[in-house]
Amino acid sequence: MKRKRYTEEQIAFALRQAESGTAVVEVTRKMGISEQTFYRWKKKFAGMGVAEVRRLKQLEEENKKLKQLVADLSLDKKMLQDVVQGKV
């Protein structure tokens, strides 16, 4: 089953709804998310506006890509070192 992605606006809206007094159960039911997801968002994005949430998500995605690039380059380096040393 494919995970649904929520926009920064949707996340911020859900958190604002709960802050304004709407029951968490009601917010999660309307959004179609679990309470666990809601509380994870709350822990991660508490006090952030839409712009900050968007920026955080962009930075996390960039970090993920950079980590993958480092892993790929490390593997390439190791293979080249093995070739130079005559191990392959």
Contacts in CASP RR format, 6 or more apart in sequence:
PFRMAT RR
TARGET T0000
AUTHOR 0000-0000-0000
METHOD contacts of the structure
MODEL  1
MKRKRYTEEQIAFALRQAESGTAVVEVTRKMGISEQTFYRWKKKFAGMGV
AEVRRLKQLEEENKKLKQLVADLSLDKKMLQDVVQGKV
6 14 0 8 1.000
6 31 0 8 1.000
6 33 0 8 1.000
8 50 0 8 1.000
8 53 0 8 1.000
8 54 0 8 1.000
8 57 0 8 1.000
9 50 0 8 1.000
10 31 0 8 1.000
11 41 0 8 1.000
11 45 0 8 1.000
11 53 0 8 1.000
12 45 0 8 1.000
12 48 0 8 1.000
12 49 0 8 1.000
12 50 0 8 1.000
12 53 0 8 1.000
14 27 0 8 1.000
14 28 0 8 1.000
14 31 0 8 1.000
14 33 0 8 1.000
14 38 0 8 1.000
14 41 0 8 1.000
15 41 0 8 1.000
15 42 0 8 1.000
15 45 0 8 1.000
15 46 0 8 1.000
15 47 0 8 1.000
17 27 0 8 1.000
18 24 0 8 1.000
18 27 0 8 1.000
18 38 0 8 1.000
18 42 0 8 1.000
24 35 0 8 1.000
24 38 0 8 1.000
24 39 0 8 1.000
25 35 0 8 1.000
27 38 0 8 1.000
28 34 0 8 1.000
28 35 0 8 1.000
28 37 0 8 1.000
28 38 0 8 1.000
31 38 0 8 1.000
44 56 0 8 1.000
45 52 0 8 1.000
45 53 0 8 1.000
45 56 0 8 1.000
48 56 0 8 1.000
79 88 0 8 1.000
82 88 0 8 1.000
END
